[in-house]
């Protein structure tokens, strides 16, 4: 097996692991709207890091790093959704009580 193929295989394994790690938290948060156990700085930094990896995947020359790009599009979207629900619950919901 060629080294670049092994590199790609590990990239896609990492991608699958990261996506499957993020999705349960995002799905549970969307379903229940419960963010009591979620740290706001954690999800905000995860979104920043994911965005940076998206840019790295896009800017890699000569080829786009697809595993890196797709993984971080999904995980950053999940982080932003959880972040948004957390902000709503912590700041806007308290004002209406």
N, C-alpha and C positions, 0 to 999 in steps of 0.2 A: 504494500500500500504506500502510495506517495505521501511525502510529508505534508503537502498542502491539503490533501484529502483528510488526513488525520486531524490536522488543524481545524478544518471545517466541521468534521464530525464532533469534535470536542466543543466547538462553538455552538452547534445546534443542541447538544446535550445540555450545555450550560443555559442556553436559551429556554429550553423546555423546563428545566429545574427552576429557573427564576420566575417564569410565568406561572407555573403551578404553585410556587410559593406565595406569590402575590394575590392571585385570583381568589382564594378562599377568604382572605381578609376583606378584600374589596366587595365580594358578593355578600358576605355576612353584614358588612356595614351598610350596603345599599338596601338589603332586605330588612334589617332591623332598625336602622338609623341610630344604633347605639354606638357611641364613640367614647364612652366613659373610660375605657382602659387604653386609649390611644394617645400617645404623646404627640402633640402638635409639631414640635421641632423635628421629631423623627421623620414624619411624613413630608414636611416641607423640605428637609435636606435630601430625602430620597427623590423627590421630584426634581430638585436642582441637579443632583447627580445623574439622574436618568436623562435629563435634557442635555447635559454635557456629553454623555455617551451617545445620544442620538446625533449630536453634532460631530463627534469623533467618527461614528460610523459613516456619516454622509461625506465628511471631508477626507476620508482615507483614500489615498491615491496609490495605485491607479484604479482600484476597484472599491466599490462600496462594501462595507462589512455588513452583509445582510442579517446575520444572526444577531449581531450587536444592535443594529438599527431596529429590527422587529421586536426584540426582547424589550428594549428600552422604550419603544413607543407604547407597548402594552403596559409595562410596569409604571411608566410615568403617568399614563392615563389613569391607572388604578390609584396611584398616589395622589393625583390631583382630585379625583372623585372623593377619596377618603378625607383629604385635606379640606375640601369644600364642605362636606357634611360636618366635619369636626368644627370648622369655623362657624357654621350655621348654628350647631348645637350649643357651642360655648358662648357665643357672643349675641347672636340675634334672638335665639330662643329665650335666653335669660332676660332680655329687655322686655319681652312680652308677658313675662310672668308677674 
